[in-house]
Amino acid sequence: MRIARFNGNGRPCHGIIEGETIHEVEGGLFDGLNKTGETHALSATKLLVPFKPEVFYAAGLNYAEHVKEQAEMHGREPNLPEKPDIGYRANNALIAHDEDVVIPAHAPDTVQYEGEIVAIVGKKAKNLTKENALSCIMGYTIGNDVSERTWQTGDRTMWRAKNTDTFKPMGPWIETDIDLESLTTTVRVNGKQTIQFPTNNFHFDIPTFIEAMTSCLTLHPGDMIWMGTEGRAPNLQHGDIVEVEIDGIGLLRNRFVREGQ
């Protein structure tokens, strides 16, 4: 099932996408959805961020080639993580499909994309194992973990490198029925493919992260986990359009603009 959040008659709504039609639903996203009978044409509808997360978790350095590329950029030997450490991102940075990423006027010229799959928690979960970890996941979407690398290297934390307003595009919708083993992530800049990789080529997979996380904290419906990216990205310029596509989920597209230009 494909679930979108959209602007329906001036108010945020959820709907089930069937073909080119959105069927408006009532009820909570995590409590069961019932069609209201109202429909909207997908092509004429403004999509919103698929949902507002409770807690925004992010896996860092979770693909081997990305670890190597980051080490090379910083002039050090690559060091693959020995355990699945998790970090946090900020909701203020979230924007939807086809909305602009705004680079601050004073930011350096080292803004890059990170195309990621996002796992969405649909059930309260504590002390799960790898074997039953995915039982708490209700679906998946696409994220672009936009990063300003100079700030990421120079600041003590990633407060602005990762969490500047508009730096977290997410969407276009939630897909509940996918085969994680068969997915491919493709990123394009201005229509040209810059990287393609098997989405599940994680250093630590989703069940491993959930097992580790729920040994110490409780996951709740509406939490989400961004699972990291692969490889190296180019520095993005004013006017660049980035597409992150994961087959089986969809395509997330955003234009990058520099403030004041």
N, C-alpha and C positions, 0 to 999 in steps of 0.2 A: 504494500500500500504506500502511496506517495501523498504526503501531507504538507500543505503549504500554509503559511500565514500571510495574509494579504489585506489590502485596504478595500473593504467592502462597504460601499455607500458611506464613506467617511469615517469608518471605524475599523479597528483591527479585528480580523476574523480568522478562524482556521477553516480549511476546506480539504477535501479529498480530491486529488487530481485523477481524472479518468480521461485519457486522450487529451483533447484540447479544451476540456471543460473542468472548472473547479466547482465541486458540490459543497456549498457552505454547510458547516456542521455546528452543532451546539454541544456543550459539555466540555470538561477539562481535557487537555491534551493527553494527560496521563490517567484519566478516569473512564475513558470510553467516549467515542464520538458518534453522534447521531445526525444524519442528514436532515436539514431543515426543509428541503425542497427548493431553496434558492440556488441558482446556478450563475456562474460568471465565466466569460470567455477568458481563457488563460492568456491569450495574446494581448488582451486589452486591460489586464489587471496588474496593478503595482504590487510586486512581491515585497514582503517585509522580512526582517530577520526571522527565521523559522520559529524561534521561541526565545524568551528571555531566561537565560540560565540562572539557577540558584548559585552554584559554585562553578567557576570556570577553571578547570584543571588543564595542564599542558605538559606533555612528555617532552623532555629535552634530549637532544642528541640521540635519537632513537633509530637512525639508519647509518650503517657503517660508512658509506661514501660521504655522507654529510659530516660525520665526525672527522674523517680524513681531510675534507676540504676546509673545515673550520680550523683544524690544527695548522694546516698549511698557511691559512690566512693570518694566523697569529704567530707564525714562526716557531711552532713547537711540534713535538712528536705526537701523533694521534694516540689517544688513550680511550679505548672503548669502555663505557660504563660497566661496572661489575654488578650493579643492581638497578632496578627500575625506579629511579628517583622521579618525583613528580613536582611540578611547579604550578604557579597560578598566573592567570591573566585577568584583565579588568573589563567589566561590561561596558564601560564608557567607550571602548574602542570598537565595539561591534557596529557594523553596517551591513546592509543587504546587497543582494545581487543587483548589479547595474547602478550602484551608488558610487560616488567618487571617494577614493583615498586621497586625503589632503595632506601633503607633505608640508610641515611648517617652513616658513620662509627662511628661518635661521638654521634649518637642519642641513648637515653635510650631504654630499652627493653619493651616499652609500646606502640607499634604501633598496631593499631586496624583498622578493616574494618568498614564501614557503608554502607550497601546496600540500594540504593535509586532509586526511579523513578524520572525522569527528564522531565519536561514539556518544550517544545520548542515553542517560540513565532513565529508566522508566519505573523502577521499583526500588524501595528501600533495601539496602544491602549492607551486611556486615559479616566478616569472617567467611567470605567465599573462598572456594578453591579454584584452581585452573579449570577443573572439570565442569563446574557449574557457574563460572564467572559470567558468561554471556547471558545467563538467565535474567540479569538485571538490566540488560540493554534493550531499549525499545526500537532503536533505529539509528540511522547514520546520516550525516550531511557532510558538506565540504567546507573547509576553512582555508583562508590565506593568512598565515601568521606573518604579516608584514613586519620587517625588522630594519632598524637603522643601525648598521654595523659599527660605525664609529662610536656612537653612543653606547652600544652593547659592549664594546671593548673598554671604553674609557670610564664609564660610570660604575659605582660600586654595586648598584642594582640595575635591573632592566626596566625601571619605572617608566622611562620615556622611549627607550629603544623598542619596546614591545607594546606599550600601552597608550601611546599617543592616540588622541581621538581619531577615529576612522581606520586605525591600523589593523582591525580584525574583521575583514569581510567574511560573511558566513551565509551559506545557502546553496542552491536556491530554495530547497525544500528538504524535508525529511523522507528518507526511503527506509521502510521497515523490513523489506524482503530482499536481502542480498546474500551472495556467497563470497565471503571475505577472501577465499582462496583464489578467486578468479578475477579480481579487480585489477585494473591498470590505471595509474595516475598519469595524466599528461598535462604539461603546462606550456602555454603559448604566450609570447609577447608580440603584440601587433600582428597576430595571425601566424607567426613563425614558431614552430615547436622548439623549445629550449631544453626540455628534459621529458623523459618518459620512464616509468619504473613500475614494477609490481607493487601494488599498494600494500600488500601484506609482508613485504620484505623488511619487517621490523627487526631491530636488535632484540627488543623484548616485545612480545605480542600483547594484544589487548587483555587476554585472560591473565597473563603474568602481572601486568600492571594492576588489574582489579584485585587479584589475590593479595598483592603487597599493600595496596591502598586500604582495603577493607580489613586488614589485620590491625590497623591503627585508627581508622576513621570510618564513619558511616556515610555511605552514599545515599542520596535522596533523589526522588523523581525531579527532573529538571537540572540536575548536575550534568556536566559534559566533560569529555576528555579529548583534547586535541592530541593526535598521536605522532607528531613529528613529520619531518620531510627528508628527502634524499637529495644529494648532490649539491652543486654550487649554482647560485643564481646571478644574473647580471645586475648591475646597478641600474635602477629604473629612472627614467627621465620624465619631465613634464609632458603629458599627453599620451604616455604609453598606456596600452590596454592589455591587461593580464587576464588570461582565461585559465582556470584550473578545472580540469574535467576528470571525473572518475566514472568510468563506464559502469552502468548499473545504478548510479545515483543521479548524475546530471552534470551541469556545467555552471560554474560560478565565474562571472565576468565583472571586472571593475576597472575604471579608468583612474590613472594616477595624475594628480595635478599639484603643482607647487603653489602654495599660498601666495597671492599677490600677482600671479602671472595670468 
